[in-house]
Amino acid sequence: MPVRGDGGFRGLSRVGVALAALVTAASSAVVLGAGGASATTTAPTSPTSSLQCPSGTGNGAPGVTATTINVAGISTLTGPISAGFAGLIPGAEAYFDMVNAKGGVNGRKIKLAYNLNDGGTGSRFTTLTHTAIDQDHAFAAIVSSYWFSPTYFVSTCTPTYGYNVTGNWATAPNLFAAGGSTQTYNTILPALSYLVKKEHIKTVGVLAYGVSSSSNACSTFANGFKKDGVNVGYSDLKLTPLNPNVTPDVQRLKAANVDFVISCMTINGNIPLTKGAKEYGLNTKMLWLTVPNQSVITKNSSLLQGVFFSEGNVPAASNTKYPGTYPGLAAYNAAIKKYEPSVQGDNIALQGWESAALLVAGIQAAGKNLTQANVVKATNKLTQFTAGGLYSPMNWEYTHTTVTQPYCSAFVQAQGTKLLPVLNQGKQVFVCFNKTPKHPTPVATRPGTPGPAVG
């Protein structure tokens, strides 16, 4: 797949914001739309039907021929933050390759002609948005960039899919973020409280960068823990992004007898954190909100042992622990290995796969009347979307605007060179909760949730 646009990285003062924004994605991974009808589901209040594309938009089918559908990709491929974004487009490409090998969608093959590189700058992203829509005549777009600006996508009603790290994917009917377009930090709190109590934690510490997309997350968690009666012994929400000096924090965490650390930093801060903990004898458990890709896990396996992570999808190693339980994951792993082996084990690639699967589902549902508006409309009628068995069901009638209960996530822990599911219920890797209780107790999984039913 050709790559176009160098974008050169500029604006170093905002690198920290972009890096910290990756933790937002970790939170949003467990923010799911309403799924199915169950006694524990809160009735959504803001249906997508109330959202409309701008008048006169979406009525055409740019980039569509008798045999192909042109899709644009825009992502960050170079610059300091590229590692956190580059895997999404290959994940989408693997899904398209799999579909095309079976004849395509309604007789047409999906063509992702270019992966446009914004180089890590907002101005470049804006330019490439117009390139994709006006020059390349893209029918749809798949985006993986902190600099995502929805304005032109919305004004043209271009079906747009991708990675939500900035919280600006909500409300518009044509913006489909992986895992759901609505974001809130509070949804993960019951799961975190459950983990803390199951691990018999006495004192928690929280670390974040001094930028809102990082500090807001960890401050929400710290305040939530205090309300739940969990002792927060130490917090630092003002660490310097890119190259944070965590040594003083390690020493203070130890002095405060912290036995569990939640980090809202990215890998560049978390790796030094684990090194410092070993050096200064800080014997503590940890949870990172940034899920590393397989190459990072393999390279740093000795440091990562025992670290917890929270994922909104079926974890990549679920079938390793429970063979044959998650056929959707097996299909994903097989396709990634065949078509895009360089991103095996990359959790961002899985979000790209989901984005591509949602686009294909919308195209299939639109049928012969293939216009952008019809794909948007048809997609927003999908009420049990799981990306082929990888996510707890999402109801796109509501998930642009509403976060509903129960909230489901999967905990994994670094064991050897794999992130294996833990705290699951039998072979069901998802743990679901209602509102934040003082003593969080798992509730029934939603109908259609991949894996065995619980409750």
Secondary structure, 3 states (H helix, E strand, C coil): CCEECCCCCCCHHHHHHHHHHHHHHHHHCCCCCCCCCCCCCCCCCCCHHHCCCCCCCCCCCCCECCCEEEEEEEECCCCCCHHHCCCHHHHHHHHHHHHHHCCCECCEEEEEEEEEECCCCHHHHHHHHHHHHHHCCCCEEEEECCCCCCHHHHHCCCCEEECCCCCCCCCCCCEEECCCCCCCHHHHHHHHHHHHHHCCCCEEEEEEECCHHHHHHHHHHHHHHHHCCCEEEEEEEEECCCCCCCHHHHHHHHHCCCCEEEECCCHHHHHHHHHHHHHCCCCCEEEECCCCCHHHHHHCHHHHCCCEEEECECCCCHHHHCCCCCHHHHHHHHHHHHHCHHHCCCHHHHHHHHHHHHHHHHHHHHCCCCCHHHHHHHHCCCCCECCCCCECCECCCCCCCCCCCCEEEEEEEEECCEEEEECCECCECCEEECCCCCCCCCECCCCCCCCCCCC
